[in-house]
Amino acid sequence: MLGKENIEMSTVQEIKKALSNLKPQEMAAFRAWFDELDAAMWDTQFEEDAKSGKLDIVADSAIADYKKGKFKQL
């Protein structure tokens, strides 16, 4: 019986093989699509982290630095 790890590795290998066979124009289209997907996934993760409070310490630190005059207004 194949485990999840073996199935995932097979899928990754299949994707790599398929990508290596793309023509330059197809690769460009794939790259554009993947960049959009990656950015959307990052945005979703960032929003989830912000809502959960995981970024509060970063925001608090930036506000404290601003109040200390470490940043100048533009």
Biopython code that builds the backbone (N, CA, C, O; Angstrom):
import numpy as np
from Bio.PDB.StructureBuilder import StructureBuilder

atoms = [
    (1, "MET", "N", (0.847, -1.191, 0.000)),
    (1, "MET", "CA", (0.000, 0.000, 0.000)),
    (1, "MET", "C", (0.889, 1.249, 0.000)),
    (1, "MET", "O", (1.834, 1.342, 0.783)),
    (2, "LEU", "N", (0.588, 2.186, -0.861)),
    (2, "LEU", "CA", (1.372, 3.410, -0.939)),
    (2, "LEU", "C", (0.921, 4.386, 0.136)),
    (2, "LEU", "O", (-0.274, 4.583, 0.356)),
    (3, "GLY", "N", (1.892, 4.989, 0.796)),
    (3, "GLY", "CA", (1.581, 6.004, 1.785)),
    (3, "GLY", "C", (1.388, 7.356, 1.116)),
    (3, "GLY", "O", (1.709, 7.537, -0.058)),
    (4, "LYS", "N", (0.857, 8.302, 1.886)),
    (4, "LYS", "CA", (0.611, 9.652, 1.364)),
    (4, "LYS", "C", (1.905, 10.277, 0.840)),
    (4, "LYS", "O", (1.893, 10.955, -0.187)),
    (5, "GLU", "N", (3.014, 10.052, 1.537)),
    (5, "GLU", "CA", (4.293, 10.622, 1.124)),
    (5, "GLU", "C", (4.697, 10.123, -0.259)),
    (5, "GLU", "O", (5.180, 10.905, -1.077)),
    (6, "ASN", "N", (4.507, 8.836, -0.531)),
    (6, "ASN", "CA", (4.849, 8.276, -1.839)),
    (6, "ASN", "C", (3.965, 8.852, -2.932)),
    (6, "ASN", "O", (4.442, 9.137, -4.031)),
    (7, "ILE", "N", (2.697, 9.025, -2.644)),
    (7, "ILE", "CA", (1.770, 9.590, -3.634)),
    (7, "ILE", "C", (2.170, 11.030, -3.933)),
    (7, "ILE", "O", (2.206, 11.435, -5.095)),
    (8, "GLU", "N", (2.474, 11.815, -2.877)),
    (8, "GLU", "CA", (2.871, 13.204, -3.076)),
    (8, "GLU", "C", (4.171, 13.296, -3.865)),
    (8, "GLU", "O", (4.295, 14.154, -4.740)),
    (9, "MET", "N", (5.127, 12.445, -3.579)),
    (9, "MET", "CA", (6.398, 12.466, -4.293)),
    (9, "MET", "C", (6.176, 12.128, -5.756)),
    (9, "MET", "O", (6.759, 12.757, -6.640)),
    (10, "SER", "N", (5.343, 11.147, -6.010)),
    (10, "SER", "CA", (5.041, 10.777, -7.386)),
    (10, "SER", "C", (4.403, 11.957, -8.113)),
    (10, "SER", "O", (4.737, 12.238, -9.264)),
    (11, "THR", "N", (3.490, 12.640, -7.441)),
    (11, "THR", "CA", (2.832, 13.790, -8.050)),
    (11, "THR", "C", (3.835, 14.895, -8.340)),
    (11, "THR", "O", (3.797, 15.498, -9.413)),
    (12, "VAL", "N", (4.725, 15.167, -7.406)),
    (12, "VAL", "CA", (5.742, 16.196, -7.620)),
    (12, "VAL", "C", (6.639, 15.808, -8.789)),
    (12, "VAL", "O", (6.962, 16.646, -9.631)),
    (13, "GLN", "N", (7.029, 14.575, -8.842)),
    (13, "GLN", "CA", (7.875, 14.119, -9.950)),
    (13, "GLN", "C", (7.133, 14.247, -11.277)),
    (13, "GLN", "O", (7.722, 14.646, -12.282)),
    (14, "GLU", "N", (5.843, 13.910, -11.286)),
    (14, "GLU", "CA", (5.052, 14.035, -12.511)),
    (14, "GLU", "C", (4.944, 15.492, -12.943)),
    (14, "GLU", "O", (5.034, 15.800, -14.131)),
    (15, "ILE", "N", (4.753, 16.384, -11.982)),
    (15, "ILE", "CA", (4.658, 17.812, -12.293)),
    (15, "ILE", "C", (5.986, 18.308, -12.859)),
    (15, "ILE", "O", (6.009, 19.023, -13.861)),
    (16, "LYS", "N", (7.090, 17.930, -12.219)),
    (16, "LYS", "CA", (8.403, 18.344, -12.717)),
    (16, "LYS", "C", (8.628, 17.863, -14.144)),
    (16, "LYS", "O", (9.125, 18.605, -14.992)),
    (17, "LYS", "N", (8.256, 16.612, -14.398)),
    (17, "LYS", "CA", (8.435, 16.059, -15.741)),
    (17, "LYS", "C", (7.582, 16.822, -16.753)),
    (17, "LYS", "O", (8.052, 17.163, -17.839)),
    (18, "ALA", "N", (6.330, 17.085, -16.391)),
    (18, "ALA", "CA", (5.438, 17.812, -17.300)),
    (18, "ALA", "C", (5.969, 19.215, -17.569)),
    (18, "ALA", "O", (5.941, 19.685, -18.706)),
    (19, "LEU", "N", (6.453, 19.886, -16.521)),
    (19, "LEU", "CA", (6.982, 21.233, -16.692)),
    (19, "LEU", "C", (8.219, 21.249, -17.581)),
    (19, "LEU", "O", (8.415, 22.174, -18.369)),
    (20, "SER", "N", (9.035, 20.243, -17.451)),
    (20, "SER", "CA", (10.257, 20.216, -18.258)),
    (20, "SER", "C", (9.958, 20.014, -19.740)),
    (20, "SER", "O", (10.820, 20.262, -20.584)),
    (21, "ASN", "N", (8.755, 19.572, -20.062)),
    (21, "ASN", "CA", (8.369, 19.350, -21.454)),
    (21, "ASN", "C", (7.596, 20.514, -22.070)),
    (21, "ASN", "O", (7.209, 20.459, -23.237)),
    (22, "LEU", "N", (7.372, 21.570, -21.282)),
    (22, "LEU", "CA", (6.616, 22.710, -21.809)),
    (22, "LEU", "C", (7.456, 23.520, -22.783)),
    (22, "LEU", "O", (8.671, 23.643, -22.633)),
    (23, "LYS", "N", (6.791, 24.061, -23.768)),
    (23, "LYS", "CA", (7.421, 24.993, -24.706)),
    (23, "LYS", "C", (7.575, 26.328, -23.980)),
    (23, "LYS", "O", (6.862, 26.581, -23.008)),
    (24, "PRO", "N", (8.484, 27.181, -24.427)),
    (24, "PRO", "CA", (8.726, 28.461, -23.747)),
    (24, "PRO", "C", (7.451, 29.282, -23.521)),
    (24, "PRO", "O", (7.272, 29.866, -22.452)),
    (25, "GLN", "N", (6.577, 29.329, -24.511)),
    (25, "GLN", "CA", (5.347, 30.105, -24.373)),
    (25, "GLN", "C", (4.426, 29.477, -23.313)),
    (25, "GLN", "O", (3.776, 30.187, -22.546)),
    (26, "GLU", "N", (4.380, 28.161, -23.284)),
    (26, "GLU", "CA", (3.574, 27.457, -22.282)),
    (26, "GLU", "C", (4.160, 27.659, -20.885)),
    (26, "GLU", "O", (3.421, 27.828, -19.915)),
    (27, "MET", "N", (5.494, 27.642, -20.787)),
    (27, "MET", "CA", (6.145, 27.866, -19.504)),
    (27, "MET", "C", (5.861, 29.275, -19.000)),
    (27, "MET", "O", (5.635, 29.474, -17.807)),
    (28, "ALA", "N", (5.873, 30.244, -19.895)),
    (28, "ALA", "CA", (5.575, 31.623, -19.508)),
    (28, "ALA", "C", (4.146, 31.734, -18.979)),
    (28, "ALA", "O", (3.898, 32.415, -17.984)),
    (29, "ALA", "N", (3.217, 31.067, -19.642)),
    (29, "ALA", "CA", (1.826, 31.089, -19.194)),
    (29, "ALA", "C", (1.693, 30.396, -17.837)),
    (29, "ALA", "O", (0.979, 30.877, -16.956)),
    (30, "PHE", "N", (2.379, 29.274, -17.676)),
    (30, "PHE", "CA", (2.355, 28.577, -16.395)),
    (30, "PHE", "C", (2.938, 29.453, -15.292)),
    (30, "PHE", "O", (2.369, 29.561, -14.206)),
    (31, "ARG", "N", (4.078, 30.078, -15.580)),
    (31, "ARG", "CA", (4.747, 30.922, -14.596)),
    (31, "ARG", "C", (3.836, 32.062, -14.154)),
    (31, "ARG", "O", (3.761, 32.363, -12.963)),
    (32, "ALA", "N", (3.149, 32.693, -15.086)),
    (32, "ALA", "CA", (2.230, 33.787, -14.749)),
    (32, "ALA", "C", (1.094, 33.276, -13.867)),
    (32, "ALA", "O", (0.736, 33.906, -12.871)),
    (33, "TRP", "N", (0.533, 32.130, -14.243)),
    (33, "TRP", "CA", (-0.547, 31.544, -13.445)),
    (33, "TRP", "C", (-0.046, 31.189, -12.048)),
    (33, "TRP", "O", (-0.720, 31.471, -11.057)),
    (34, "PHE", "N", (1.126, 30.577, -11.964)),
    (34, "PHE", "CA", (1.646, 30.153, -10.669)),
    (34, "PHE", "C", (1.971, 31.356, -9.786)),
    (34, "PHE", "O", (1.733, 31.318, -8.579)),
    (35, "ASP", "N", (2.510, 32.415, -10.372)),
    (35, "ASP", "CA", (2.806, 33.628, -9.607)),
    (35, "ASP", "C", (1.530, 34.189, -8.983)),
    (35, "ASP", "O", (1.533, 34.607, -7.825)),
    (36, "GLU", "N", (0.440, 34.198, -9.752)),
    (36, "GLU", "CA", (-0.838, 34.679, -9.232)),
    (36, "GLU", "C", (-1.350, 33.776, -8.116)),
    (36, "GLU", "O", (-1.821, 34.261, -7.088)),
    (37, "LEU", "N", (-1.259, 32.478, -8.316)),
    (37, "LEU", "CA", (-1.690, 31.518, -7.304)),
    (37, "LEU", "C", (-0.871, 31.681, -6.032)),
    (37, "LEU", "O", (-1.432, 31.732, -4.937)),
    (38, "ASP", "N", (0.437, 31.763, -6.163)),
    (38, "ASP", "CA", (1.319, 31.901, -5.013)),
    (38, "ASP", "C", (1.016, 33.188, -4.246)),
    (38, "ASP", "O", (0.970, 33.181, -3.016)),
    (39, "ALA", "N", (0.812, 34.282, -4.964)),
    (39, "ALA", "CA", (0.499, 35.559, -4.316)),
    (39, "ALA", "C", (-0.836, 35.485, -3.577)),
    (39, "ALA", "O", (-0.958, 35.994, -2.463)),
    (40, "ALA", "N", (-1.828, 34.856, -4.189)),
    (40, "ALA", "CA", (-3.137, 34.724, -3.545)),
    (40, "ALA", "C", (-3.042, 33.867, -2.283)),
    (40, "ALA", "O", (-3.669, 34.171, -1.269)),
    (41, "MET", "N", (-2.256, 32.799, -2.356)),
    (41, "MET", "CA", (-2.079, 31.941, -1.182)),
    (41, "MET", "C", (-1.355, 32.695, -0.067)),
    (41, "MET", "O", (-1.698, 32.547, 1.106)),
    (42, "TRP", "N", (-0.355, 33.502, -0.429)),
    (42, "TRP", "CA", (0.381, 34.283, 0.556)),
    (42, "TRP", "C", (-0.547, 35.314, 1.187)),
    (42, "TRP", "O", (-0.531, 35.501, 2.404)),
    (43, "ASP", "N", (-1.361, 35.989, 0.364)),
    (43, "ASP", "CA", (-2.311, 36.972, 0.890)),
    (43, "ASP", "C", (-3.275, 36.330, 1.881)),
    (43, "ASP", "O", (-3.558, 36.897, 2.936)),
    (44, "THR", "N", (-3.774, 35.149, 1.541)),
    (44, "THR", "CA", (-4.700, 34.435, 2.423)),
    (44, "THR", "C", (-4.028, 34.109, 3.750)),
    (44, "THR", "O", (-4.615, 34.310, 4.814)),
    (45, "GLN", "N", (-2.797, 33.607, 3.688)),
    (45, "GLN", "CA", (-2.074, 33.281, 4.919)),
    (45, "GLN", "C", (-1.824, 34.525, 5.758)),
    (45, "GLN", "O", (-1.963, 34.494, 6.981)),
    (46, "PHE", "N", (-1.455, 35.624, 5.098)),
    (46, "PHE", "CA", (-1.200, 36.877, 5.805)),
    (46, "PHE", "C", (-2.467, 37.356, 6.504)),
    (46, "PHE", "O", (-2.422, 37.770, 7.663)),
    (47, "GLU", "N", (-3.596, 37.300, 5.802)),
    (47, "GLU", "CA", (-4.867, 37.724, 6.392)),
    (47, "GLU", "C", (-5.233, 36.853, 7.590)),
    (47, "GLU", "O", (-5.689, 37.364, 8.612)),
    (48, "GLU", "N", (-5.037, 35.546, 7.469)),
    (48, "GLU", "CA", (-5.329, 34.645, 8.575)),
    (48, "GLU", "C", (-4.432, 34.941, 9.775)),
    (48, "GLU", "O", (-4.893, 34.950, 10.916)),
    (49, "ASP", "N", (-3.150, 35.184, 9.510)),
    (49, "ASP", "CA", (-2.224, 35.501, 10.588)),
    (49, "ASP", "C", (-2.586, 36.823, 11.259)),
    (49, "ASP", "O", (-2.500, 36.946, 12.481)),
    (50, "ALA", "N", (-2.987, 37.806, 10.466)),
    (50, "ALA", "CA", (-3.370, 39.098, 11.024)),
    (50, "ALA", "C", (-4.629, 38.967, 11.891)),
    (50, "ALA", "O", (-4.693, 39.525, 12.986)),
    (51, "LYS", "N", (-5.612, 38.236, 11.402)),
    (51, "LYS", "CA", (-6.854, 38.057, 12.163)),
    (51, "LYS", "C", (-6.633, 37.273, 13.443)),
    (51, "LYS", "O", (-7.312, 37.516, 14.441)),
    (52, "SER", "N", (-5.702, 36.344, 13.431)),
    (52, "SER", "CA", (-5.459, 35.505, 14.601)),
    (52, "SER", "C", (-4.581, 36.190, 15.647)),
    (52, "SER", "O", (-4.441, 35.692, 16.764)),
    (53, "GLY", "N", (-3.991, 37.330, 15.287)),
    (53, "GLY", "CA", (-3.140, 38.046, 16.226)),
    (53, "GLY", "C", (-1.667, 37.684, 16.124)),
    (53, "GLY", "O", (-0.852, 38.201, 16.887)),
    (54, "LYS", "N", (-1.313, 36.809, 15.200)),
    (54, "LYS", "CA", (0.083, 36.386, 15.071)),
    (54, "LYS", "C", (1.014, 37.537, 14.685)),
    (54, "LYS", "O", (2.219, 37.469, 14.925)),
    (55, "LEU", "N", (0.461, 38.585, 14.092)),
    (55, "LEU", "CA", (1.296, 39.704, 13.642)),
    (55, "LEU", "C", (1.256, 40.885, 14.602)),
    (55, "LEU", "O", (1.887, 41.911, 14.349)),
    (56, "ASP", "N", (0.517, 40.745, 15.704)),
    (56, "ASP", "CA", (0.376, 41.862, 16.646)),
    (56, "ASP", "C", (1.719, 42.336, 17.189)),
    (56, "ASP", "O", (1.945, 43.539, 17.317)),
    (57, "ILE", "N", (2.605, 41.405, 17.505)),
    (57, "ILE", "CA", (3.904, 41.795, 18.070)),
    (57, "ILE", "C", (4.719, 42.605, 17.059)),
    (57, "ILE", "O", (5.452, 43.520, 17.435)),
    (58, "VAL", "N", (4.589, 42.266, 15.789)),
    (58, "VAL", "CA", (5.307, 43.006, 14.744)),
    (58, "VAL", "C", (4.732, 44.414, 14.628)),
    (58, "VAL", "O", (5.473, 45.392, 14.537)),
    (59, "ALA", "N", (3.407, 44.505, 14.632)),
    (59, "ALA", "CA", (2.754, 45.816, 14.546)),
    (59, "ALA", "C", (3.073, 46.662, 15.773)),
    (59, "ALA", "O", (3.363, 47.852, 15.649)),
    (60, "ASP", "N", (3.021, 46.061, 16.945)),
    (60, "ASP", "CA", (3.316, 46.793, 18.178)),
    (60, "ASP", "C", (4.748, 47.318, 18.178)),
    (60, "ASP", "O", (5.002, 48.440, 18.616)),
    (61, "SER", "N", (5.676, 46.510, 17.688)),
    (61, "SER", "CA", (7.071, 46.927, 17.614)),
    (61, "SER", "C", (7.248, 48.085, 16.641)),
    (61, "SER", "O", (7.980, 49.032, 16.928)),
    (62, "ALA", "N", (6.594, 48.016, 15.512)),
    (62, "ALA", "CA", (6.688, 49.094, 14.517)),
    (62, "ALA", "C", (6.091, 50.388, 15.063)),
    (62, "ALA", "O", (6.646, 51.466, 14.849)),
    (63, "ILE", "N", (4.976, 50.288, 15.759)),
    (63, "ILE", "CA", (4.347, 51.481, 16.345)),
    (63, "ILE", "C", (5.254, 52.083, 17.413)),
    (63, "ILE", "O", (5.413, 53.302, 17.485)),
    (64, "ALA", "N", (5.844, 51.229, 18.235)),
    (64, "ALA", "CA", (6.754, 51.724, 19.273)),
    (64, "ALA", "C", (7.958, 52.421, 18.649)),
    (64, "ALA", "O", (8.370, 53.480, 19.123)),
    (65, "ASP", "N", (8.522, 51.848, 17.600)),
    (65, "ASP", "CA", (9.657, 52.469, 16.905)),
    (65, "ASP", "C", (9.258, 53.805, 16.307)),
    (65, "ASP", "O", (10.029, 54.764, 16.356)),
    (66, "TYR", "N", (8.069, 53.875, 15.748)),
    (66, "TYR", "CA", (7.582, 55.120, 15.156)),
    (66, "TYR", "C", (7.458, 56.199, 16.231)),
    (66, "TYR", "O", (7.857, 57.346, 16.030)),
    (67, "LYS", "N", (6.899, 55.809, 17.371)),
    (67, "LYS", "CA", (6.726, 56.777, 18.473)),
    (67, "LYS", "C", (8.059, 57.250, 19.025)),
    (67, "LYS", "O", (8.149, 58.355, 19.561)),
    (68, "LYS", "N", (9.090, 56.435, 18.902)),
    (68, "LYS", "CA", (10.442, 56.808, 19.343)),
    (68, "LYS", "C", (11.149, 57.670, 18.306)),
    (68, "LYS", "O", (12.263, 58.139, 18.537)),
    (69, "GLY", "N", (10.499, 57.879, 17.160)),
    (69, "GLY", "CA", (11.084, 58.732, 16.123)),
    (69, "GLY", "C", (12.031, 57.991, 15.189)),
    (69, "GLY", "O", (12.822, 58.618, 14.483)),
    (70, "LYS", "N", (11.960, 56.695, 15.178)),
    (70, "LYS", "CA", (12.861, 55.941, 14.299)),
    (70, "LYS", "C", (12.461, 56.030, 12.835)),
    (70, "LYS", "O", (13.252, 55.691, 11.955)),
    (71, "PHE", "N", (11.252, 56.478, 12.565)),
    (71, "PHE", "CA", (10.775, 56.613, 11.188)),
    (71, "PHE", "C", (10.393, 58.058, 10.958)),
    (71, "PHE", "O", (9.828, 58.704, 11.841)),
    (72, "LYS", "N", (10.692, 58.557, 9.805)),
    (72, "LYS", "CA", (10.310, 59.910, 9.450)),
    (72, "LYS", "C", (9.102, 59.852, 8.533)),
    (72, "LYS", "O", (8.979, 58.949, 7.705)),
    (73, "GLN", "N", (8.218, 60.819, 8.687)),
    (73, "GLN", "CA", (7.075, 60.900, 7.799)),
    (73, "GLN", "C", (7.537, 61.350, 6.417)),
    (73, "GLN", "O", (8.471, 62.140, 6.278)),
    (74, "LEU", "N", (6.868, 60.836, 5.421)),
    (74, "LEU", "CA", (7.206, 61.221, 4.044)),
    (74, "LEU", "C", (6.574, 62.530, 3.674)),
    (74, "LEU", "O", (6.752, 63.006, 2.553)),
]
sb = StructureBuilder()
sb.init_structure("model")
sb.init_model(0)
sb.init_chain("A")
sb.init_seg("    ")
for serial, (resi, resn, name, xyz) in enumerate(atoms, 1):
    if name == "N":
        sb.init_residue(resn, " ", resi, " ")
    sb.init_atom(name, np.array(xyz, "f"), 0.0, 1.0, " ", f" {name:<3s}", serial, name[0])
structure = sb.get_structure()
